[in-house]
Amino acid sequence: MRADYTSDTAAYRAIAPKLGCSPDSLCSWCQQAERDAGQRAGLTSTEKDRIKELERENRELRTANEILKKASAYFAAEELDRPFKP
């Protein structure tokens, strides 16, 4: 198919309107497909998804950690305010 066009850019410009997308989008999709097939350097779709999942998990853990720090400080302050009973 690519042999029918003078360049990849020419192919993207000719094919993209038939797919209802921009040539840039088609180019990106083709490059990602090449990465996924091991034909191009870079992160595969699976690796990108895993990174996104780890970043989401990291945000959730940071939020949980902040909540625990605040709760710990609150209960520590309550403990200090309580009268001493031997």
Secondary structure, DSSP 8 states (H G I E B T S, - for coil): -GGGSSSHHHHHHHHHHHHTS-HHHHHHHHHHHHHHTTSSSS--HHHHHHHHHHHHHHHHHHHHHHHHHHHHHHHHHHHHHS----
